[in-house]
């Protein structure tokens, strides 16, 4: 047997002996550790059961709190839904009342207009009563003016107001130029006439005004804006 083979066998035997010593030390350590007695084992089991019971009670208490909180939230949500439905009902009632008030006001205005029309149809000028055509027309115009003021009041109560345009600079966002005029006494680009009134609904445009705009140069009078 050569020397290399001998060295390998010696190394393997030494490693085997080292492993045997380590195993012996482990067994000796386990043998030195005392085995638990029955009383200690029962005490540890009892302590574990007590701990489990405490944990179970805490879990049950937490579940009860969650159930109570969920029930509270459910009741609050139900009350909120009832309140919202009540508010919607009140809003519908207010809207219906406002619509009713508007319709009644318009019906009153219609009665006035119909009375004026009936009076005009029945009119016959006669020297006995002293009522002339000119006087009747003046009276009719006064009645129409009263009706117009009444209509303006109805609109104003609902936030509808006329645009003020005459004497102001032309604004393409709120006005339509349908006529050009040449007025040397006014500045170029000013509104010098209103052909149809524009209106605002509170602060938003409801209907644009149709206006006549002053154009001193580069345009002929009576020609709509934008026309060549």
C-alpha positions in Angstrom: 0.0 0.0 0.0 1.5 3.3 -1.0 1.8 6.3 1.3 -1.0 8.4 -0.4 -3.5 5.6 0.2 -2.5 5.3 3.8 -2.9 9.0 4.4 -6.5 8.9 2.9 -7.5 6.0 5.1 -6.0 7.8 8.2 -7.9 11.0 7.3 -11.2 9.1 6.9 -10.8 7.3 10.2 -10.0 10.6 12.0 -13.1 12.2 10.6 -15.2 9.2 11.7 -13.8 9.5 15.2 -14.6 13.2 15.3 -18.2 12.5 14.3 -18.5 9.9 17.0 -17.3 12.3 19.6 -19.8 15.0 18.5 -22.7 12.5 18.7 -21.6 11.3 22.1 -21.5 14.9 23.4 -25.1 15.5 22.1 -26.4 12.4 23.8 -24.7 13.3 27.0 -26.3 16.8 26.9 -29.7 15.3 26.4 -29.1 12.8 29.1 -28.1 15.5 31.5 -31.4 17.6 30.8 -34.0 16.5 33.3 -37.3 15.2 32.0 -40.4 17.3 33.0 -42.5 15.8 35.8 -46.3 15.3 35.5 -47.2 18.2 37.8 -45.2 20.6 35.7 -46.7 19.3 32.5 -50.2 19.6 33.9 -49.5 23.1 35.1 -48.3 24.2 31.7 -51.4 22.6 30.0 -53.7 24.5 32.5 -51.9 27.8 31.9 -52.2 27.2 28.1 -56.0 26.5 28.5 -56.4 29.7 30.5 -54.6 31.7 27.9 -56.7 30.2 25.2 -59.9 31.1 27.1 -58.7 34.7 27.6 -57.9 35.0 23.9 -61.3 33.6 23.0 -63.1 36.1 25.3 -61.1 39.0 23.7 -62.0 37.8 20.2 -65.7 37.5 21.3 -65.7 40.9 22.8 -64.1 42.3 19.6 -66.8 40.6 17.5 -69.6 42.0 19.7 -68.1 45.5 19.3 -67.9 45.1 15.5 -71.5 43.9 15.4 -72.7 46.8 17.5 -70.7 49.2 15.3 -72.1 47.7 12.2 -75.7 47.9 13.6 -75.1 51.6 14.5 -73.8 52.3 11.0 -76.7 50.5 9.4 -79.2 52.5 11.5 -77.4 55.8 10.7 -77.4 55.0 7.0 -81.1 54.2 7.1 -81.8 57.5 8.9 -79.7 59.3 6.3 -81.6 57.7 3.5 -84.9 58.8 5.1 -83.6 62.3 5.6 -82.5 62.5 1.9 -85.8 61.2 0.7 -87.6 63.8 3.0 -85.4 66.6 1.6 -86.1 65.5 -2.0 -89.8 65.5 -1.2 -89.6 69.0 0.2 -87.7 70.2 -2.8 -90.3 68.7 -5.1 -93.0 70.4 -3.1 -91.2 73.7 -3.3 -90.7 73.3 -7.1 -94.3 72.5 -7.6 -95.4 75.5 -5.5 -93.1 77.8 -7.4 -94.4 76.4 -10.7 -98.0 76.9 -9.5 -97.3 80.5 -8.5 -95.7 81.2 -11.9 -98.6 79.7 -13.7 -101.2 81.6 -11.7 -99.3 84.8 -12.3 -99.2 84.1 -16.1 -102.9 83.2 -16.0 -103.6 86.6 -14.3 -101.6 88.3 -17.0 -103.6 86.4 -19.7 -106.8 87.5 -18.2 -105.6 91.1 -18.4 -104.6 90.7 -22.1 -107.9 89.0 -23.0 -109.9 91.8 -21.3 -107.9 94.3 -23.4 -108.6 92.4 -26.6 -112.3 92.0 -25.8 -112.5 95.8 -25.1 -110.8 96.5 -28.4 -113.2 94.3 -30.3 -116.2 96.0 -28.7 -115.0 99.5 -29.2 -117.2 101.7 -31.3 -116.4 105.5 -31.3 -119.5 107.6 -30.6 -120.0 111.3 -30.0 -122.4 110.6 -27.2 -119.8 109.1 -24.9 -117.1 111.4 -26.1 -114.7 108.4 -26.6 -112.6 108.9 -29.7 -110.3 106.4 -31.5 -107.3 108.4 -30.3 -108.4 108.3 -26.7 -109.2 104.6 -26.9 -105.8 103.8 -28.4 -104.1 105.8 -25.7 -106.0 103.9 -23.0 -105.2 100.6 -24.7 -101.5 101.5 -24.8 -101.5 102.4 -21.1 -103.1 99.0 -20.3 -100.6 97.1 -22.4 -97.8 99.0 -20.6 -99.2 97.9 -17.3 -99.3 94.3 -18.5 -95.7 94.6 -19.7 -94.6 95.9 -16.3 -96.5 93.1 -14.6 -94.7 90.5 -16.8 -91.3 92.1 -16.1 -92.0 91.8 -12.3 -92.9 88.1 -12.8 -89.6 87.5 -14.6 -87.6 89.5 -12.1 -88.8 87.4 -9.2 -87.4 84.4 -10.9 -84.0 86.0 -11.7 -84.7 87.0 -15.3 -83.5 90.6 -16.1 -83.1 92.5 -19.3 -79.7 93.3 -20.7 -78.7 97.0 -20.8 -77.1 97.5 -24.2 -77.8 100.9 -25.7 -74.8 103.3 -25.3 -72.4 100.4 -24.5 -69.7 98.9 -26.6 -70.8 96.0 -28.7 -70.2 92.6 -27.0 -70.4 89.6 -29.4 -70.9 87.2 -26.4 -74.2 88.8 -25.4 -75.3 90.6 -28.5 -76.1 90.0 -32.2 -75.5 92.9 -34.6 -78.4 92.9 -37.1 -78.0 96.4 -38.3 -75.3 99.0 -38.8 -76.0 102.7 -38.4 -73.9 105.8 -39.0 -74.3 108.3 -36.1 -71.5 110.9 -35.9 -72.7 111.9 -32.4 -71.7 108.4 -31.0 -68.4 106.6 -30.9 -67.6 103.9 -33.4 -68.6 100.4 -32.1 -71.3 101.6 -29.7 -74.8 100.1 -29.6 -77.2 102.9 -30.8 -80.4 100.8 -31.0 -82.1 97.7 -29.6 -84.2 95.7 -31.9 -84.9 92.8 -29.6 -84.2 92.8 -25.8 -81.7 90.3 -24.4 -82.1 88.7 -21.0 -80.0 87.3 -18.2 -81.0 84.4 -16.0 -79.3 85.6 -12.8 -75.7 86.0 -14.1 -75.9 83.7 -17.2 -77.0 84.7 -20.6 -80.6 83.5 -21.4 -81.1 85.2 -24.7 -78.8 87.5 -26.7 -79.9 91.0 -27.6 -80.4 92.0 -31.3 -78.8 95.5 -31.7 -77.9 98.2 -34.1 -74.2 99.1 -34.0 -72.7 102.4 -34.9 -70.2 102.2 -37.7 -68.6 105.5 -38.8 -66.1 104.2 -41.3 -65.8 101.3 -43.8 -69.5 100.3 -43.7 -72.9 101.6 -45.0 -75.8 102.2 -42.7 -78.7 99.6 -42.7 -76.2 96.8 -43.5 -76.0 93.9 -41.0 -72.6 93.4 -39.3 -70.3 91.0 -41.2 -71.9 91.6 -44.6 -69.6 92.8 -47.3 
